[in-house]
Amino acid sequence: MNVDLTEARWFKSTHSGADSNCVEVAFLPDGVAVRDSKTPQTPPLLLTPTQWDSFLSTIHP
């Protein structure tokens, strides 16, 4: 999947501090991008809305 992320707005949990290394997400028109804040230059994991919902239901049953 080829996705342009130049305009993506990345978010991390409000529970993490400003200098914390965290998972970041960007909400896209066709899904969600997930990346590690320690290595933002690494290609992110791209999830469909269904995959994102499944991920969330797994970590927050």
N, CA and C atoms as an extended XYZ file, in Angstrom:
183
Properties=species:S:1:pos:R:3:atomname:S:1:resname:S:1:resid:I:1 pbc="F F F"
N         0.851       -1.164        0.000 N   MET     1
C         0.000        0.000        0.000 CA  MET     1
C         0.905        1.239        0.000 C   MET     1
N         0.650        2.164       -0.894 N   ASN     2
C         1.428        3.391       -0.992 CA  ASN     2
C         0.583        4.551       -0.471 C   ASN     2
N         0.980        5.122        0.660 N   VAL     3
C         0.207        6.179        1.299 CA  VAL     3
C         1.110        7.393        1.511 C   VAL     3
N         0.624        8.562        1.147 N   ASP     4
C         1.361        9.802        1.369 CA  ASP     4
C         1.102       10.275        2.798 C   ASP     4
N         2.154       10.297        3.608 N   LEU     5
C         2.014       10.674        5.015 CA  LEU     5
C         2.607       12.052        5.314 C   LEU     5
N         2.909       12.826        4.276 N   THR     6
C         3.535       14.130        4.497 CA  THR     6
C         2.640       15.084        5.282 C   THR     6
N         1.344       14.947        5.153 N   GLU     7
C         0.400       15.818        5.867 CA  GLU     7
C        -0.225       15.139        7.086 C   GLU     7
N         0.248       13.946        7.417 N   ALA     8
C        -0.334       13.198        8.542 CA  ALA     8
C        -0.083       13.935        9.855 C   ALA     8
N        -1.096       13.932       10.707 N   ARG     9
C        -0.973       14.480       12.063 CA  ARG     9
C        -0.835       13.319       13.023 C   ARG     9
N         0.317       13.216       13.651 N   TRP    10
C         0.610       12.107       14.542 CA  TRP    10
C         0.220       12.455       15.975 C   TRP    10
N        -0.363       11.475       16.665 N   PHE    11
C        -0.803       11.641       18.048 CA  PHE    11
C        -0.223       10.523       18.895 C   PHE    11
N        -0.009       10.818       20.173 N   LYS    12
C         0.324        9.764       21.127 CA  LYS    12
C        -0.535        9.958       22.360 C   LYS    12
N        -0.546        8.986       23.202 N   SER    13
C        -1.407        8.999       24.379 CA  SER    13
C        -1.150       10.220       25.255 C   SER    13
N        -2.211       10.745       25.820 N   THR    14
C        -2.075       11.845       26.773 CA  THR    14
C        -1.439       11.365       28.077 C   THR    14
N        -1.354       10.049       28.256 N   HIS    15
C        -0.737        9.481       29.451 CA  HIS    15
C         0.782        9.450       29.350 C   HIS    15
N         1.329        9.719       28.185 N   SER    16
C         2.778        9.700       28.013 CA  SER    16
C         3.330       11.111       28.176 C   SER    16
N         4.528       11.200       28.707 N   GLY    17
C         5.168       12.499       28.873 CA  GLY    17
C         5.709       13.012       27.555 C   GLY    17
N         6.139       14.250       27.541 N   ALA    18
C         6.633       14.872       26.311 CA  ALA    18
C         7.862       14.161       25.761 C   ALA    18
N         8.713       13.624       26.637 N   ASP    19
C         9.935       12.961       26.184 CA  ASP    19
C         9.806       11.449       26.123 C   ASP    19
N         8.628       10.926       26.381 N   SER    20
C         8.436        9.474       26.398 CA  SER    20
C         8.470        8.896       24.999 C   SER    20
N         9.008        7.697       24.905 N   ASN    21
C         8.984        6.953       23.651 CA  ASN    21
C         7.708        6.148       23.629 C   ASN    21
N         6.889        6.402       22.629 N   CYS    22
C         5.547        5.833       22.606 CA  CYS    22
C         5.149        5.388       21.205 C   CYS    22
N         4.026        4.739       21.164 N   VAL    23
C         3.375        4.450       19.894 CA  VAL    23
C         2.620        5.707       19.486 C   VAL    23
N         2.734        6.079       18.216 N   GLU    24
C         2.007        7.225       17.679 CA  GLU    24
C         1.064        6.738       16.595 C   GLU    24
N        -0.061        7.409       16.449 N   VAL    25
C        -1.024        7.060       15.407 CA  VAL    25
C        -1.382        8.296       14.598 C   VAL    25
N        -1.714        8.054       13.351 N   ALA    26
C        -2.226        9.106       12.469 CA  ALA    26
C        -3.482        8.556       11.815 C   ALA    26
N        -4.571        9.291       11.921 N   PHE    27
C        -5.831        8.864       11.322 CA  PHE    27
C        -5.863        9.328        9.874 C   PHE    27
N        -6.062        8.384        8.974 N   LEU    28
C        -6.036        8.619        7.533 CA  LEU    28
C        -7.428        8.418        6.948 C   LEU    28
N        -7.665        8.890        5.742 N   PRO    29
C        -8.982        8.691        5.122 CA  PRO    29
C        -9.384        7.218        5.001 C   PRO    29
N        -8.393        6.332        4.791 N   ASP    30
C        -8.705        4.916        4.583 CA  ASP    30
C        -8.222        4.011        5.700 C   ASP    30
N        -7.871        4.564        6.854 N   GLY    31
C        -7.402        3.727        7.945 CA  GLY    31
C        -6.562        4.496        8.938 C   GLY    31
N        -5.607        3.787        9.549 N   VAL    32
C        -4.770        4.356       10.598 CA  VAL    32
C        -3.330        3.927       10.364 C   VAL    32
N        -2.401        4.866       10.547 N   ALA    33
C        -0.973        4.557       10.499 CA  ALA    33
C        -0.466        4.519       11.935 C   ALA    33
N         0.400        3.555       12.233 N   VAL    34
C         0.949        3.386       13.576 CA  VAL    34
C         2.465        3.342       13.455 C   VAL    34
N         3.161        4.106       14.310 N   ARG    35
C         4.626        4.108       14.274 CA  ARG    35
C         5.195        4.217       15.682 C   ARG    35
N         6.484        3.954       15.784 N   ASP    36
C         7.227        4.072       17.032 CA  ASP    36
C         7.839        5.468       17.084 C   ASP    36
N         7.586        6.221       18.139 N   SER    37
C         8.093        7.593       18.221 CA  SER    37
C         9.620        7.655       18.292 C   SER    37
N        10.275        6.549       18.689 N   LYS    38
C        11.738        6.528       18.726 CA  LYS    38
C        12.336        6.504       17.327 C   LYS    38
N        11.589        5.965       16.362 N   THR    39
C        12.091        5.843       14.989 CA  THR    39
C        11.027        6.306       13.998 C   THR    39
N        10.693        7.595       14.000 N   PRO    40
C         9.620        8.082       13.130 CA  PRO    40
C         9.932        7.980       11.640 C   PRO    40
N        11.201        7.808       11.288 N   GLN    41
C        11.573        7.673        9.881 CA  GLN    41
C        11.294        6.272        9.334 C   GLN    41
N        11.050        5.312       10.221 N   THR    42
C        10.736        3.949        9.803 CA  THR    42
C         9.313        3.907        9.253 C   THR    42
N         9.087        3.165        8.173 N   PRO    43
C         7.719        3.095        7.632 CA  PRO    43
C         6.725        2.610        8.689 C   PRO    43
N         5.578        3.250        8.778 N   PRO    44
C         4.590        2.860        9.785 CA  PRO    44
C         3.814        1.614        9.374 C   PRO    44
N         3.161        1.042       10.349 N   LEU    45
C         2.213       -0.040       10.122 CA  LEU    45
C         0.911        0.607        9.677 C   LEU    45
N         0.373        0.172        8.553 N   LEU    46
C        -0.876        0.730        8.029 CA  LEU    46
C        -2.010       -0.251        8.277 C   LEU    46
N        -3.057        0.217        8.940 N   LEU    47
C        -4.191       -0.630        9.295 CA  LEU    47
C        -5.471       -0.112        8.652 C   LEU    47
N        -6.298       -1.041        8.220 N   THR    48
C        -7.628       -0.679        7.737 CA  THR    48
C        -8.487       -0.330        8.950 C   THR    48
N        -9.633        0.305        8.751 N   PRO    49
C       -10.515        0.575        9.897 CA  PRO    49
C       -10.899       -0.699       10.659 C   PRO    49
N       -11.136       -1.784        9.952 N   THR    50
C       -11.487       -3.054       10.603 CA  THR    50
C       -10.324       -3.574       11.438 C   THR    50
N        -9.115       -3.504       10.904 N   GLN    51
C        -7.937       -3.948       11.654 CA  GLN    51
C        -7.708       -3.076       12.885 C   GLN    51
N        -7.906       -1.768       12.750 N   TRP    52
C        -7.744       -0.847       13.875 CA  TRP    52
C        -8.763       -1.166       14.970 C   TRP    52
N       -10.013       -1.385       14.594 N   ASP    53
C       -11.050       -1.737       15.568 CA  ASP    53
C       -10.714       -3.037       16.283 C   ASP    53
N       -10.209       -4.010       15.537 N   SER    54
C        -9.822       -5.287       16.126 CA  SER    54
C        -8.666       -5.098       17.109 C   SER    54
N        -7.688       -4.298       16.735 N   PHE    55
C        -6.560       -3.994       17.611 CA  PHE    55
C        -7.047       -3.355       18.911 C   PHE    55
N        -7.901       -2.352       18.793 N   LEU    56
C        -8.409       -1.674       19.987 CA  LEU    56
C        -9.218       -2.601       20.879 C   LEU    56
N       -10.029       -3.463       20.284 N   SER    57
C       -10.834       -4.378       21.102 CA  SER    57
C        -9.959       -5.427       21.783 C   SER    57
N        -8.776       -5.682       21.236 N   THR    58
C        -7.849       -6.626       21.857 CA  THR    58
C        -7.147       -6.000       23.053 C   THR    58
N        -6.753       -4.739       22.939 N   ILE    59
C        -6.027       -4.117       24.049 CA  ILE    59
C        -6.953       -3.509       25.100 C   ILE    59
N        -8.197       -3.259       24.731 N   HIS    60
C        -9.203       -2.736       25.667 CA  HIS    60
C       -10.460       -3.599       25.599 C   HIS    60
N       -10.374       -4.831       26.160 N   PRO    61
C       -11.539       -5.739       26.055 CA  PRO    61
C       -12.760       -5.238       26.800 C   PRO    61
